[in-house]
Amino acid sequence: MKLKHYLCMLTMLSTQARSAVDFDREIRPLLKKHCVECHGEKKQKGELRLDAKSFAFKGGHDGAAIIPKDSTKSPLMQRIISADDDERMPPKGEPLTPEQTSLIKAWLDEGAIWPENDADRAAKIDNRLQHWSVQPVKRPPLPVIAGLEKQPENPIDAFIKAKLMASALEASPDADKRTLIRRLYFDLHGLPPSPEAVETFSHDADPKAYENLVGVLLKSPRYGERWARHWLDIAHYADTHGFERDQLRPNAWRYRDYVIESLNSDKPYDQFIREQIAGDIIVEDESKTSNQKSQMVIATGFLAAGPWDFVGNVETKSELLKRGARAGDLDDIVTQVITSTMGITINCARCHDHKLDPITQEEYYRLWSVFAGVRRGDRELDASESKRLLTEKERITKQLSETRAEIAKLSGTSLSLADMVGGGDGHGTGAKERGIDLRSGNVATEKLTYHRDIQVNHMQKIEWPASEKKVTSLIRSVFVPDGKSVITLEDKIELRGVPQTSGHTWDAIRNGPLNAQAHTKINGVDYTQAGHSILGLHANSGITFDLEKIRRNSGFGQLKFTAAIGFGAQPGAAASLADFSVYVDAEQKFQKLKMRKDQSAVVDIAIPVTAKTLTLIATDGGDGIGSDLLFLGDAKLSAEIDVKTLAVSNQKLLLQLQEETKKLEADLRSLPESTKVYAITKDSGIPSVVRVQLRGNPEDPQQEVKPGAFAWAKHQSADIGGNDMPEGQRRATLAQWIADPKNPLTPRVLVNRLWHHHFGQGLVTTPSDFGLGGDKPSHPELLDWLADEFIHSGWSLKHIHKLIVMSATYRQQSTTINEKARNLDASNRLLWRQNSRRLDAESLRDTVLSTAGTLNLAMGGPGFRDFKYTEAYAPIYDYTTADKPELWRRSIYRFIVRTTPHQFLSTMDCPNPANFTPVRSLTTTALQALTLSNNEFMLQQADHLKQRIENEAASNRESHIRRAFMLTFQRDPS
């Protein structure tokens, strides 16, 4: 801006006096000419509108643009007179003249009086509120089709046929029986029918043969396995966290099984929704059985099914990064809940009011407030039972510790192995927290971290400081095992049966907790307390004690080794597995494989007087070193007492104590571990207050909000409660708001999802966007009829399935050639034929297994892992070809990894589980054809199919060809 022009403008602003400004004559034309192009009905840069009074005084990105009676503080004025060309408004062309600027200044200072005209009043009427999807569901009458002697029996056909006739189109004929049975099997089960089933159905003359087949398929457990996949797509379920540290969720599978079981039992859909959002609150109903309560806690795995940033939420020390990760976490939960159930793109309102739908940014953050008190993590299914088990473990452990102490008193003393690691003689002379570096054998006084590229199976001698040479004899060596070959100690002692490892390790072997060790308790006993000790032994590490020298040093003869074994992993750490093995010379005396961080064990081993070595080995459980922070509590060597040398009174006491010890150890081993599920965990107390975040920035909080929903759906008040409302009650109230039978969106969205999967496209082709940015329904009356029928059927999914597949519309041919229909309706929105559809990736894989005769139909339980897992900072998932029965289960039971997609399934358009997938992408690529021809899985299954054909057909070429066609296509060759 030229200096002369700017000075002139300022002079006029400060000196010019004028009478009241006429808004309609002087201000409105200025705004319309210079501002509305960027700040009007079609475009709102900076979230500011200046075309109507109802919008102009609201806040934009920078708060309210107009401050009545104070032009100097009004951002509108500041931007108009700015000397910065990047900030000055209008951004293009010449700035406002001094006269125009003076008018706006005077108008602001006089109070920014804005008289309403017809345009202002019209702007108050938000036509978006009349959008079809949020109007109440009303059951329309069935259309009566003129000229038909008999109206369609199935209401679906009445609506479809009426629209076809209105366009002078006709429906296609029924498909043949072979096509229909294949269509039903693939739709409802995701598997092909057997040749025998096709043959039986094709020759069944019963008029109800088709209906009977539908009933059989809906009752089969295969139905739940097939349709659970569709729900898990929109829940973006997987068995790992995602992000850069894509760690395992070994307990997530229970939610997947919950979905399958719920669908198979035809659980009412409104109940299905309520349980997934607030099942752990419903569980407090005392009328529920123990299994019902567990299932409802498992149901909340829905809220935790999506990706989760472990680094941002747990590992980082930056509070700023933690706030950002938490914001992403809450956004994911809110988006999943609202998008999956109500088909609204609520996440568009995170940074500003929704650009298309009448949903404000404040309403979005009110939904955040509903979930502000929940986190993701492993959770006990039955808290009271878990508490009982823990109390019992603590009681037995304490009693066992006291009993062993009594036995030690009779023997005179015991020796601490942790103390020996600290450079002591076992009597407490060693240094606490000190360790032995496995790479060099040097004393480690600092905390160490991750080690790789170490020479494995190398017996590393201990390099004690010169002043401590007197104790070097108590520990022979330390080493990192790889488990791939025999480990040879001195004296040619060979250790066999050590589990295979990655050969990497962490920190050192320590007299005390390891680096990053968060827990020091085993069954309630804290081994950092006085009178106890910790021997830290992270996978993969081994240590050999010299028993001959220990005996000479202590005067003991026959020895006993006792210890408690536990995990010290930090909260939220990967659910690692670890092994622990004990060898006396070459004999394996104890081995506990694949321990989890919530498990423990006790060791009590008699050591003969002739034994030379005691070797302790921690290994990684086959999943890399992970969080394998194993530690031994009170690892001790004590003298095995010769009863004959004791006084008569002590002999009886010793025998009694030894029997009591055996019983307590057996009792401890017999206690089961508490059952857990990866779901939501709750913060204690009232959740923290949520504030609107300016532009979605967690570092720029604005006004407080209360728990609530959005007012666009008017079936219930959007107010849920105040900020003093308990966490669980917030979710339970929202769940009821969503599942209310008067909610117009919930039933419409669900029946449309079912239609989408039966026809390849929904009546609304955007199944997760029923807002103004989504599609309009091709048959709105049919959609409402189905939604109303769904509610009145008791929210029965199977009822709607049966209505759809029993319709003549569903049973049409897909191969009809109808040029007139193709020209009028190329996308087949009017459904003049059935749509040809390709098998999705999982159904394709399952069909290959079924055809080859290798499909394993075992249901439920942990997912099968068709990969080798190596723990690292970013875990490594190396896929293997599934050529064994445990890997031939249905694809729904596959352990799903977020960051490392399965190559075969991804090629066939299996979606990324980090994303919500209401509609799967369909591609046609050369790679797909090559994969079906050359992939190792396909080649292996082809061999199995060859064997099956030879086993099931006569030994001639024609019989083999006929059987091959029947198995693969359920027809004879042409």
N, C-alpha and C positions, 0 to 999 in steps of 0.2 A: 504494500500500500504506500502511495507517495506521501511523503512527510507533510507537504502542503495540504493535501486532501484530509489527512488524519487530524492535523491541527485545526483545520476549519470545522471538521465534524465535532471535535471536542468543544470548541468554542460555542458552537450552536447548541450542543447538549447542555452546556453549563449556563448559557445566557438566555436561551430562547424561552419565552413564557407564552403559554397558549391556553386557550379554553379547553373544555373537556373534549376528548378525542371521540369521534364517531366510529365505532368499531366496524359496522357494516359497510360504511362508505370508505374508510381509510385503512383499516387493519386487515379485515378479511381478504380484500383483493391482493394485498401484499403477501399474505400467507399462501394464498392460492397460487399466485404467480411464481413465488420464489422457494416455497417450502414443501408444498404438498406432493410434488413429484417424488421426493425421497421420504416424506413423512406423512403419507396419506393412507388410503384404504388398501391399496395394492402392495405398498412397500413401507416398512417402518424401520428405517435405519436407526440404530441405537435404541430400538424399541419405543420410538417417539412418534406420535401421530398429532398433526396440527390441522386436520381437516374438520374436526367436530369437537364441540366443547366437552362431551362426555369422555373424550380420550386425552385432550390437550393438557389437562391439569394433573394427569397421572404421571408416575415416575417412569423415566426411561433408564438407560444404562447408568446415567449419572445422577439419578434421582429426579425430582420434579424440575422441569425446564422453566416453569413460570412461577415466580414468587411475587404474588400481588403486593403492590405498594412498596416494592424494593427492587428497582431495576438493576442496581449494582450487584445484587446477590443472585439475580436470575440467570441461570446458565444460558438461556436463550439470548439474552443481551450480551453476555460475555463472549459468546461465539460470533455474534454479529459484528462486534467491534474489534475482534482479535486481530492483531498484527501478524500473526502466524498464518501463512497461507494454508498450512495443513489442518488448522483448526477453524479458520474463518468460515462462516456460513453466509450465503450459499457457497458451496465449494467450487462451483464452476461459474465462469463469467465474471462480470464486474460485481464488486460489493455493493450493498445497498448505498444509496446516496445519503448524504448527511441529513437531508430533509426526511427521507424514509426512516432512517435510524432514529431521528428525533421523535417521529410519530410513535414508534414502538416504545421508546423510553418513556414518553409521556403517558402512553396507555398503561404500561406496567406500573408506573408510579401512582397513577390515579386509581389503581386497584384491579387492573386487568379485567375490566367489566366486559363480559362476552354474552350479549343477548342471544337467546336461542332463536333460530329460524327453522324452517321445515327440514332442511338438511341435517341440522343438529338433532332435531327430534327423531328423524328417521334413523340416524346413527345409533340411537339408544336401543333400537329394536335389533337385537342380535339374531339374525336369521339362522345362525348355527345352532341355536337352541331348538330349532324345529327339525333338525336332521333326523332322518328316518330311523336310525339305529337306536336312538334314545327315547323314542315314543313307546308307550306301553304296548306290550304284546297283546293283541286281540285276535281271537280265533275267527278267521274269515269264513264265510259260507263256502261250501264246495261249489265250483262252477258247474252249471248245467249246460251241457254241450248240445247245441241244437242239431237235429238231424240224426242223432244216435238213438236207436231203439233201446239199447241198454247202456246206462252210464257206467264208467269204469268202477270196478269194485274197490280198487286201491285209491285212496284220496290223492296220493302222489300223482297217479296217472291222470286224474281229472284236471289238476292244475297244469300239468305238462301238455296234455292233449289240447286243452283250451288255447294255450299260447301258440301251439303248432298250427291249429286250424285258423287262428287269427292271421297267421302269416301264409296261409294256404299251403302248409307243409304237412307231410304225413310221417308217422313214426316208422321205424324200420321193423321188419319181421323179427320174431323171436330167434335167438341163437339156438343151434342144435344142442342136444343134451350133453355131448362130450364137452363142448365149449362152456356150457353153463356150470358143470361140475368143476371144471378147472378154474373158472372165474371165481366161484364160491370158495374153493379151497385156497387159492392164492390170496383173495381178499380177506378172508376170515382167519386163515391159519398161516399164511405166508409160506405154504408148502404145497407141492403137487399131490393130487390124489394117486392112489395106487392103480395100476392097470385093472386090478380086480374090482376096485370100487367103481371105476368108470364103466366097466362091463356090466356090473349089477345095476347101476343107475340107468344106463342106456336101455336096458330091457325091462325096466320096472314099469308096468302099465298102470300102476295105482295113480289116480289123478292127484293124490297128495304126495307123490314121491318127492317132488321138489321141496315142498314145505317141510316134509319129514327130514330131508337132508339138511335144510337150513337149521332145524332144531337140533340135530345131532352135532353139527359143527359149532353152534353157539354154546353148547354144553361142554364141549371138549376143552381141556386145559390148554390146548394149542392156541385157542382164541386169545386168552389173556397174554400169552407170550408174543403173539403177533401185534395186538393193539397196544400193548404197553410201550412198544417201540415208538409209536406215534406220539404218545404223551411225553416220553423221555426226550424226544426231539425238542419239544417246546419248553421242557424243563432244563435243557442243555446239560443233561446228566453225564457224568464221567466218574471214573474211579481214581483220578489224580487231581491235584490242585490246579494245574496249569501255571502260567507265568514262567519265569526263568528257572525256578526251583520246583519243577513239576513232580512233587512228591506223592507218594502213595496214599490212598484212602482205603485201607483194607476192610473197613467196616461199612463202606457206603452201600454195598450190595443189598443190604436189608431193605433199603428204600425201593430199589428196583423190584425185589420180590413182593414188597407191599403193593406196588402198582399192579403187578401181574395177578396177585391174589384178589385184589379189589375188583378188577375187571372180570375175572372168572366168576366171582360171587355176585356179579351185577350189583355191586354196592351203589345205592342211590348217589347220583352225581353231586347233589348239594352236600351230602355227608362227606363224600370224597374230598371236596374242596375244603370244608371246615376242618377236617382232620389234618390236611396238609399244611394249613396255615396256623392252626391252634390246637393240634391234637394233644399236645402235652398239657394243655389247660383243661380240655375235655376229660382227660385221663383222671382228673381229680374227682370225677363222679364215682362215688364209692360203689355204685351198682354194677360197675364194669368188672369183668373177670380179669385175672392177671394177664392172660394172653391178649385180651382186648386192650388193656392199658398199654402193654408193650407195643402193639401194633400202632397205636395212636401216637406214641412217642416216635416210632420209626417213621410215621407219615411226615413228620416235620423235616425229614431229609429232603423234602421238596425245596424248602427255603435255602438249604445248604448245597443244592445239587450243582450249582454253577461254579465257575472258576474263582479262585481265591488267591490273593497275593500274599504268600507266606512271608516273603522278605519285607514287604511294606507293612504288614500287620504285626509281625513278630520280631524279625531279626534286626531291622534297622534301629539305630539309636536316635535317628532324626525324628523329632516330634512332627515336623512339617511333613515328612514323607508318610508318617503314620496317619496323619489327618487326611492326606490325599488318598491313601489306600483304603481307609475306612469310608471315605466318601464314595469311592468306586464300589465298595462292598454293598453299601446301602442302596446305591443306584441299581445294582444288579438284582438285589432282592425285590425291590419295589417294581422294577420293570418286569421281572419274571411273573410276579403275582398278578399284576393288572393286565399285562399283555396276554398271558396264557388263558386267563379266565374271562376277561371282558373285551379283549381285542382292541385295546386302546394304546396308542404309542405315547404312554405317559412320560417316558424319558426325554421326549422333546421339550418338556417344560423344565428341565434341570437348570438351564442357563437364562431362561426368559419365559414369559408367557408363551404357551403353545401357539405357533404361527397359524395353524389351521383350525384346531379344535378349541372350544371355549373352556380351556383349562389353564388356570393361572400358575405361575411359578410358586406362589404360596401354597396352593393345593398340593403340588408335587412334594414340597417339603413337609406338609402335614402327613403325608404317607410315610416319609422318612421317620417321622416321630413315632409312628405306629411300631416300627421295627428298630427303634433306637436302642432297645435293651437286649437285642439278640446278637449272638456271634456264631461262628461256625466251629465245629469241633466234634471229637468223639464224646459220646454221652451214654451213661448207663441207662439201660432199658428200664430197670426197676431200681430206683434209688434206695428204697428201703431194704431190698435184698442185697444190694451192693454194700450198704452200710453194715448190714448184719454180717456179711462175709468178711469185711474189713475188720470189724470188731472181733470176730472169731479168730482171724489170723493174728491180730495183735495180741489177743489173749494167749493163744498157743505159743507164739514166738517168745513172748515175755516169759512164759512158764518154762519153755525149752531153754532159754538163756539162763534162767535161775537154776535149772536142774543141772545143766552143764557146768555152771559155776561151782555147784556143790561137789560134782565129780572131780573138778580140777583141784578143789581144796583137799580132797582125799589123796590126790596124787602129789600134792605139794605145790605145783606151779604149772604154767603153760607158756608157750612161746608164741609171740605175735609175728606172723609172716610180713605184715605191713611194716613193722618196726625193722625187720631185716632189710626190706627194700629201702628204708630210710637210712641204712648204714649201721643199724643197731644189732644187738645180739639176741633180740627177741624179748628182752626184759624191759623195753622202753627207753633204751639209750639212743635210738635212731632219731634223726631229724624229721619233724612233721613237715608235710607238703613236698618233701624232696622226692625225686624220682630217678629213674634210670632211662637214659635215651637209648632206644632200641637200635638206632643207626650206628652209634659209636661205643656204647657201653659206658659213656661218661655220666657223671652225676648231673641231673637236671634240676636246677633251682628255680628256673623261670618256667612259666606256662608255655608249652609248645603247641603247634597246631597240626595241620594236615601234612602227612608224609607219603610220598610215592617214590617209585624207582629205587626201592630198597633191595638189597641183596636178600632174597628170601631163603629160609631154611638154614641160614648161617648162624652158627652158635657164637654169639658175640660175648666175649669175656667182659667182666665188669672192670672198669677203670676207676677204682676208688682214689680219692686224694691220698697223697703219701702218708698223711697222719692217720689214715684209717685202714691201712693194709691188714691190720689184725683181724678184720671181719670179712675179708674177701672170700674166705673159704665157705661161707654160708650160702652163697648163691653161685652156682656154676656158670650160668649164662642166660642171656635173653635172646629172643629171635622173633622174626616175623614169618609165620607159616603161610604156605600157599596151598597146602592140602592136595597138591597134584602128585606128589611123590612122597616116599617114606622119609620121615624126619629122623636123622641119625644123631643121637647125643654122643657124648664122650663114652668110652668103654663099649662102643658099637651098639649101644642100646637103641633099638629102632621103634619109633612111634608110628603105628598104623591106625587108619580110620579117622584121621583128622579131616574135617569137612573142607571142601575146596573153597578157596578165598580169592579175593581180588589182589591180595598182596600189598594193599595200602593200609595205613594205620593213622593214628591220631595221638598227639601229645606224647606221654611216656608211661612207664609203669610206675605208679606213685604210692607213697605212704600218705594217703589222703585222697580227697576228691580230685577228679581229672579236670582239665581245662574245659569250661562250658558245662560242667556237671551241675544240674539244677536241684536234683533230689539226692538226699543222703539217707532216706528212710527205707526200710524193708519191713513191710507189715507193721507199720507204726513205730518201729524202733529206730531212733535217730543215731546212727553210728558215728556221728561227730561228737557225741556227748562223752563226758568223762566215763572211763571204764570200758569204752568201746574203741574200735579201730576200723579204718577203711583201707583196703588194698584196691587201688584203681587199676583196672585192666581192660583198656579199650580193645575192641577188635581192630586189627588182627595182631595179637601179641601173645608171646609165650615166655614163661620164665621157669627155670629149673633150679630147684633147691638141692643142696648137697646134704643128704640125710646122714651120711657117715660123719661129716664134720659137725653137723648139728648135734648128733648124739655125743660125740666126744666133748663138745663145748658145753653141753647141758648135763651130761651124765644120764640121760634117758636111755631106755632100751627100746622095747616095742612102743610104737607111737600110734596116735590117732589124729587124723586131720578132720577138723570141723570148720564150717563156714556157712554163712547165708549169702545167697547170690541175688542181686537185684540190678535194676536199671537206674541210671541217673539222668535220663534224657530231659531236655528242657520242655516246658509246655508248648504244645503246638508243633513240636518237631516231628519229623517223618516217623511213621509207624514202622520202624526198622525191626528186623529179626536178628537174633544173635545166638551163638552156640557157646557152650562152656564144657570143656573136657578136662578130666583129671587122670594123669598117668602115674602109677607107681612102677618105677623102672619101665619096662615095655608094656606092662599090662594096663589096659584102659579100665579104670575103676569106676568112673562116673562120666556120663555124657548127657547133657540136656540140649536138644536141638531146637532151633527156631523159636527161642524165647521171645516174647513180646515185652514191650516196656512196662506193661501192666502185670507182668508175671514175676514170680520169684521161685527160688528153690533152696533147699538145704542140703548140705553135704556132711556126711559122717562116715569116714573111711578108716578102717583099721589098716595099719602099715606094719608088715612083718619086720622083725629085727634085722633081717638080711638085706632089706631094700637099700639101694644106693641113692636113688633120686626120686624126687616128687616134682612133677611137671604140671603146671597149670596153663591152659591155652584157651583164649577167647577168640572166636572166629565170627565172621560177619553174617552167618545165616543164609548165605547165597545171594544177598541183595546189596552187596557193597557195604562200606563201613558205616555210612549213614550216621545215625545217632546212637550207635552201639556203645554207650557209656556204661559198660558193665562195671560192677564193683563188688568186692567181697567184704561182707561185714563180719568182723571178729574172726578173720582167718587165723586159726591157731593150730599148733602142734602141741599135743599134751601126751604125757606118759600113759601108756596102756597099763592099767593097774593089775598087778598080780594079787588076786584076792587072798591068796594064802599068806601074804606078808602083812595083811592088815589085822588089826584086833578083831576079835569075834564080833563085837558090836558094830564095827564099821563094815565088816563083810556083808552083813545082812542089809545095811543101809546102801552099800554100793550096788548090790544086786537089784535092790528096789529102784534105785535111781536109774540104772541102766535100762531096766524094763520100762520105766516111765518115759525115758528118752525115746526109746523105740516107738512107743505108742504115740507120743506127741509128734514125732516125725511122720508117722503114718497118717495121723489126723491132718497134719498140715498138707501133706501130698494129696489127700482125698478131697480137700476143699476145692470146688470149681472156681474158675475165674469169672468175674462179673461180665455179663454180656453187654456189648456196646454197639452203638450205631453212629455213623457219621451223620449228624443232623445239626440242630441249633442248640447252643447252650445259652443260658440267660445270665445277664448281669444281675448282681444283687441290688435290691432296693429299687427306687424309682429311677427310670432312665433319665439321662441328662437332657436338658432342654435343647431342641433343635432350632436353628435360625436359618432363614433364607440366606443363600450364598449368592452374592452379587456375581453375575455372569458364571455361576457354577464354581466359583473359586472358594475352596475351604478356608482360605486366609482372609476372606473379606465377608465376614458374617454381618447380616443386617437384622431385621426384626424377628422376634420370637414367633414361633408358631405352636399351635396345639395339635394333638393327634386328630386326624380327620381324613376324609376322602375328597372326592371332587363333586361339585354340585350339579354337573351336567346331567348325570343320571339322577332323576328326581324321585326315585322309588322310596328313598329314606333320606333323612337328614344326613348331610355330609359331616356333621359334627359328631365326633366319637367320644370325646371327653376332654378333660383338662390335663395339664402337665403333671398333676398329682395322681393321675390314673395309673394303677399298677401295670407293669409290662404285659403280662399275659392277658389281662382284660382288654387291652388295646387290640391285640391280634384277634381275640375271640369276637370282639365287636365288629372288626373289619370283615372277618370271615363270614359273619352273619349278614353283613351289608352286601357282600358279593353274592352269597348264595340265597338271598331273599328271592322267593318266587316272583316278586313284582319287579325285580331288577330286569330291565328289558334287554340288557346286553348278554348276560351270562347264558341263558338258554339259546339265544340266537347264535352266539359264537360257537357253542358246542355242537349243535345240530349241523351247522355249516361245516365244522371240521369233519364230522362223520361223512357228510355228503362229499366233501373234497376227496377223502380217501377211497370212497366207493366209485367215484366218477372221474377222478384225476384233476378236477377243479371244482371249487365250491360254487354254490349259488352266488356267493360273494367271493370273487377270485382273490381277495386279499384277506385270508382267514385271521390274521392277527392285526388288521387295521380296519375297524368298523367306523373310523372317524371320517372327516371330510376329505382326507387325503386318500382314502380307500375307494374300492369299487362300489358301485351300486348293485343290489341284488338283481339277478336276471328274472327271478320269480318271487317278488316280495311277499305275495299272499301265501305261497307255498312255504317260504321260510318261516313266516309267523304261524302258519298252521302246525308245522313241525315243532316249533318252539313251544307252543301251547300244549300240543300232544305230549311232548317230552315232560313238561311239568306235571300234567295230569296223569301220566303213567307212573308217577312216583320217581321221576328223574331216572328212568331205566334206560341205559344205553342199549341193552340188548333189544328192547322193544323198538327203538328207532332203527337199529340195524335190520331187524326183521321186516319192518315196514318198507325200508329202502330196497332190500334184496328181493322181496316178494313182488315188487312192482314190475309191470310190463316195461317201464322205462329202463330199469336196470337190466332186464333180460334181453334187451334188443341186441341185434347183431352189431358188431363194430366195423364190419367190412363192407357195408352197403354202399353202393355207388349211386348217388343222387345228385346230379349236376345242379338242379334247381336249388336244393337245400345247401349245397356247397357254395353256390354263388351268393345266396342270401345270408348264410350263417356259417361261414368257414370255420369259426372257432367252436361251433356246436354248442353255443350258449343255450339254445332252445331245446337241446337234447333230442334231435331227430334220429340219433343213433347212439350206441354206447361208444365210449372213447377207448381206443386201443392204448394200452399202458404197458410200460416196461417194468420188469421186476426191479425193486430197489436192491441196493447192494447186499443187505443182510438176507433178504429172501432168495437172492441169486445164490449166495454161498450155501444157505440151508438146503436149497433145491439140489445143488450139486451133490451135497452129502447124502440127501435122501435118495436121489437117483442111483448113486453108487452103492447104496445099501450100508453106509457107514455112519449115518446120523445117530448120535447118542442123545436120547430124549430125557436124560436125567434132568430133573427140575431143581431150581433153587440153589442157594448156597453161594459161596464165594465165586467170583468170576474166574473162568479159566484164563491163564496167562500164556498167551502164545508168543512170548518173548523172553529173552534173557535180560534180567534186570541187574544193572550195576549202579550202586550208589556213588554219586559224586556231587559236587556242588550243584550241577545240573545233571540229574540222574540220566542214565543211558538205557534206552529201551531198544533192544536188538531183536527184531522179529524172527521167529523160526517158523518153518512150514509145519502145519498142523497134521502130522501123520501118525497120530496115536489117538486112541478112543477118548481120553480125557480132553483132547482139543477138538473133538468132533461134535461138541455140544452145539445147541442152537446159538446163533450170533447174539441173541439178547443176553446171553450169559457170558459174553466176552468181557474181560477186564479192559475197560476203555481208557486209553491214554490221550490226554489233550494235545500235548505238544509234539507227539510223534505219531502221526496218523498211520494206520495200517495200509500198506501200499496197495494191496489187492482191492480192499474195500473202498479206499479213496479214489482209485481209478474208476470204480463203478459209481461214483458220486455219493459216497457216504459222507454226510456233512461233518463239518468241524464242530466238535462238542463244546467249543468255547462260545459258540453263537446260538442264539435262538433260531430254530429252524421250523417254521410253520409250513413252509413249502420247500421241498427239496429241489435243488438244481438238477436239470437233465441235460447232459452233454452227449455228443456223439463224436468219438475220437478214434483215430487209428490205434491208439494205445489200448483202448478197450478190446478191440478185436485181437490184437496181439496177446493181450493178457489172457483172454479166454482160450487162446490156442497154445500158449507157451509157458504160462505161469506154472511154477513148480507144484502148487496146490492142485491146479487143474490136471496136470500130468499124473500126479499120484492118484487122484480120484478116478481118472480114466483107467488106470490099472486096476483099481478096485471094481469099477464097473465091468471091465472085461472079465474079471474073475466071477463076478455075480452072474453075468450072462452065461458063462460056461457052466456054472453050477445049476442054473435054473432052466436051461434050454437043452433040447436034444443036441447031440454032437454032430451037427451038420450046419453048413454055412447059412442056409435059408432060415433055420430055426434061430440061429444067433441074431440075424438081421431083424427078424420079426420081434424077438424079445427086446432087442436094443431100442427099437422104435417105440414099443409099448412102454418101456421104462422111462424113456426120455420125453416122449411126446404124447403118450397115452393113446396111440392110434397105430394101425397097421401102416406099413410103408406103401406108397402109391407105386 
